[in-house]
């Protein structure tokens, strides 16, 4: 059954969820990675092969990759922002499919 605004229930749910996500959370298109690095000190354990672990956020923009170290206190928040972006992507795909179906229906 169509809503009086011409939206299907699935489309209304997707739009509602997107509004909720945008009002209540941050959104970040990136990846959260763990890198193993060397600090450069000759007497450090990393010089013997036991490298330091560092959490970084990585994003490609304009053909260039940028990385920033994530402080431990922000790691959970950054991971939530990335997950929100992925959920938004899936919701946009649902909306696109709904509009594609509307387009095909109008051509008949």
C-alpha positions as CSV (number, residue, x, y, z in Angstrom):
1,X,0.0,0.0,0.0
2,X,1.3,3.5,-0.9
3,X,1.4,6.3,1.5
4,X,-0.4,9.5,0.6
5,X,3.0,11.0,-0.2
6,X,3.6,8.3,-2.8
7,X,6.2,6.5,-0.8
8,X,6.2,2.8,-0.2
9,X,6.6,1.6,3.5
10,X,10.2,0.5,2.7
11,X,11.0,3.9,1.3
12,X,9.5,5.7,4.4
13,X,11.5,3.4,6.7
14,X,14.8,4.1,4.9
15,X,14.2,7.9,4.9
16,X,13.2,7.8,8.6
17,X,16.3,5.8,9.5
18,X,18.6,8.2,7.6
19,X,17.1,11.2,9.4
20,X,17.7,9.5,12.7
21,X,21.3,8.7,11.9
22,X,22.1,12.2,10.6
23,X,20.6,13.8,13.7
24,X,22.2,11.5,16.3
25,X,25.5,10.4,15.0
26,X,28.6,11.4,13.1
27,X,29.3,10.1,9.6
28,X,32.8,9.2,8.3
29,X,33.7,7.6,5.0
30,X,37.0,5.9,6.0
31,X,38.5,2.7,7.3
32,X,39.9,2.0,10.7
33,X,43.2,0.1,10.5
34,X,45.9,-1.3,12.8
35,X,49.4,-0.7,11.6
36,X,52.6,-2.2,12.9
37,X,55.3,0.5,13.0
38,X,58.9,1.2,14.1
39,X,59.6,4.2,16.2
40,X,63.3,4.5,15.1
41,X,65.0,4.1,18.4
42,X,67.9,1.7,18.1
43,X,67.4,0.2,21.6
44,X,63.6,-0.2,21.3
45,X,61.9,-3.6,21.0
46,X,60.6,-2.7,17.5
47,X,64.2,-2.7,16.2
48,X,64.2,-6.4,17.0
49,X,61.0,-7.0,15.0
50,X,58.4,-6.6,17.8
51,X,56.7,-3.6,16.2
52,X,54.4,-1.1,17.9
53,X,50.7,-1.3,17.0
54,X,48.9,2.0,16.0
55,X,45.2,2.5,15.2
56,X,44.8,4.8,12.2
57,X,41.9,6.1,10.2
58,X,42.4,6.1,6.5
59,X,40.5,8.0,3.8
60,X,41.0,8.5,0.1
61,X,40.0,11.9,-1.3
62,X,40.8,13.3,-4.7
63,X,43.0,10.4,-5.5
64,X,45.1,10.8,-2.4
65,X,45.2,8.7,0.7
66,X,45.3,10.4,4.1
67,X,45.9,8.8,7.4
68,X,45.7,10.0,11.0
69,X,46.4,8.3,14.2
70,X,43.4,7.6,16.4
71,X,43.7,8.3,20.1
72,X,42.5,5.3,22.1
73,X,39.8,7.5,23.7
74,X,38.3,8.2,20.3
75,X,38.5,4.7,18.8
76,X,35.0,3.6,19.6
77,X,33.5,6.8,18.4
78,X,35.4,6.7,15.1
79,X,34.3,3.1,14.5
80,X,30.7,4.1,15.1
81,X,31.0,7.0,12.6
82,X,32.3,4.6,10.0
83,X,29.6,2.1,10.7
84,X,27.0,4.9,10.3
85,X,28.4,5.7,6.9
86,X,28.1,2.1,5.8
87,X,24.5,1.9,7.0
88,X,23.7,5.2,5.2
89,X,25.2,3.7,2.0
90,X,23.0,0.7,2.3
91,X,19.9,2.9,2.9
92,X,20.8,5.1,-0.1
93,X,21.0,1.9,-2.2
94,X,17.5,1.0,-1.0
95,X,16.1,4.4,-1.9
96,X,17.8,4.2,-5.3
97,X,16.2,0.9,-6.0
98,X,12.8,2.3,-5.0
99,X,13.2,5.2,-7.3
100,X,14.4,3.0,-10.1
101,X,11.2,0.9,-9.7
102,X,9.1,4.1,-9.8
103,X,10.9,5.2,-13.0
104,X,10.2,1.9,-14.7
105,X,6.6,2.0,-13.6
106,X,6.1,5.4,-15.2
107,X,7.6,4.3,-18.5
108,X,4.8,1.8,-19.0
